[in-house]
Amino acid sequence: MNRRNFIKLSAAAGAIGTIAAPADAAGSKINLVEADVAQLQAAMRSGSLSSRTLTAHYLARIKAFDKSGPHLNAVIERNPDALAIASALDAERKATGPRGPLHGIPVLIKDNIATADAMQTTAGSFALVGAKAPRDAFLVTQLRAAGAVILGKTNLSEWANIRSTRSTSGWSARGGLTRNPYALDRNTSGSSSGSAAAIAASLAAIAVGTETDGSITSPASICGLVGLKPTVGLISRDGIIPISHSQDTPGPMTRSVADAAVLLGAMTGVDARDAATAGSAGKARDYTRFLDADGLRGARIGVVTNARSSHPAVQDIADAALLVLKAKGAILIDVELPNISKYGDSELEVMLYELKADLNVYLAEFGQGAAVRSLKDVIAFNLIHRPIEMGFFDQELFLRAEAKGGLDSQEYRDALANNQRYSRAEGIDQVLAEFKLDALFAPTGGPAWLTDPVNADHYGESFSSPAAVAGYPHITVPAGYVAGLPVGVSFVAGAYAEGMLIKLAYSYEQATRHRRAPTFPASVTPKFG
């Protein structure tokens, strides 16, 4: 960023800072930029902050940091009704009190989650521009009922990174490239790139991402956030542009474990339109009860030795985290997670089969008004609009998916059975039972790579696949920095063990508090010569 842009950015930030610092009931001032949901609620209870003022504050930050200044491109669209919604919620608070912990709290949601309002739902593709959602996605209905303000939609890796093996994460034709707030030339990872960058830059209090494999946890780790991928089916996938019903799930992306717990509880619920949610009946709805600063004491945690990082600085951060876990009373057991190399190819096969089937079903209901009504139509649209849609990478995965048969194909059934066998029964379930573990631990992945549209993404190592393929919960928490770039550590457990993961992650977070706000440098790469 040059000096002139830095001065403009500083001036914009100063203008935002003219909002009087709100206070809680005890009169303590709070930092509006980094405030968590509980602090914002305390300020609204005290009368020193309103939802409308808070919403206006975030809209001003989006203008200053997303559309100007560093041009993060994290928000693909702002909700034109956000201020009116916030005002109505303020009036309701005065009349009858708050609905709950999310009353009046602005939230950003990924642009693959349908909203029946003035905003688009496009997965970042021009192919879906003009589609009018006939209704809200189930999780959006839940958020509105909880009193949240839907502030806008976040940018993403187009089609959630399932179009090509050579994609650039964070880029979509409609939204452009999302930039990393910790170094603007670095990647945000994908596909919930915009949700991660937006919350790291405090463009909203909280955000919703979606994951098939790593799309919540990887960008959260790379952007210094807490990312929680729940058990598949804990939150309904209704109204979400799909890849794979075996692995897709929405989840919270926040600056704290406490906020992730609040947001998770608001979105859960049994939904008749998503059969997988039947398994969540009777499960916890209030995940804040697991926020225990002493939650690591006595916990049996398996340290996954075959998920150690080959990056020395990343492994040093993981080793330092292990010292904290031990000091907080955790029992650490070295384990090897079996069979993690046996489902890479079959995972992609399942995705391709389910993409074709699931996307066509989604478009039949939510694609009204768009130029496409099937995966075949999307492929044709991209060919016709090649200059804007395929200037950086192709659509070979779409072509492979379109060539697949139905979900009754033996190849699909065999691939799905292979995934479930080696990721669950002879994978996570086996090692948890054998060593009587509460959770597994590993570094989430490496630091952000330089964005490179010529050579595509440079992902490196990641611990996302075991939990993603199994459909089990996975939480990542900030653990340190490599050259100023955030790195997270992961806790993984069995189905519906979100409460345990929140307890462990919160205890670690409270003991370390590694997160620090980004400063939007142009680069952190040293110069040679």
Sequence and secondary structure as in RCSB ss.txt:
>XXXX:A:sequence
MNRRNFIKLSAAAGAIGTIAAPADAAGSKINLVEADVAQLQAAMRSGSLSSRTLTAHYLARIKAFDKSGPHLNAV
IERNPDALAIASALDAERKATGPRGPLHGIPVLIKDNIATADAMQTTAGSFALVGAKAPRDAFLVTQLRAAGAVI
LGKTNLSEWANIRSTRSTSGWSARGGLTRNPYALDRNTSGSSSGSAAAIAASLAAIAVGTETDGSITSPASICGL
VGLKPTVGLISRDGIIPISHSQDTPGPMTRSVADAAVLLGAMTGVDARDAATAGSAGKARDYTRFLDADGLRGAR
IGVVTNARSSHPAVQDIADAALLVLKAKGAILIDVELPNISKYGDSELEVMLYELKADLNVYLAEFGQGAAVRSL
KDVIAFNLIHRPIEMGFFDQELFLRAEAKGGLDSQEYRDALANNQRYSRAEGIDQVLAEFKLDALFAPTGGPAWL
TDPVNADHYGESFSSPAAVAGYPHITVPAGYVAGLPVGVSFVAGAYAEGMLIKLAYSYEQATRHRRAPTFPASVT
PKFG
>XXXX:A:secstr
  HHHHHHHHHHHHHHTTS   B TT  B  TTT  HHHHHHHHHHTS  HHHHHHHHHHHIIIIISSTT    E
EEE TTHHHHHHHHHHHHHHH  SSTTTT EEEEETTB  SSSS   TT GGGTT   SS  HHHHHHHHTT EE
EEEE  SGGGGTS TT  TTEETTTEE  BTTBTTB   SSSHHHHHHHHTTSSSEEEEEESSSTTHHHHHHTT 
EEEE  TTSS  TTB  S TTT EEEEEESSHHHHHHHHHHH    TT GGGGGGTT  S GGGG  TTTTTT E
EEEEGGG  SSHHHHHHHHHHHHHHHHTT EEEEE  TTTTSSHHHHHHHHHHHHHHHHHHHHHHH TTSS SSH
HHHHHHHHHTHHHHSSS   HHHHHHHT   TT HHHHHHHHHHHIIIIIIIIHHHHHHTT SEEEEE B    B
  TTT      BS HHHHHHT  EEEEEEEEETTEEEEEEEE STT HHHHHHHHHHHHHHH         S   
    
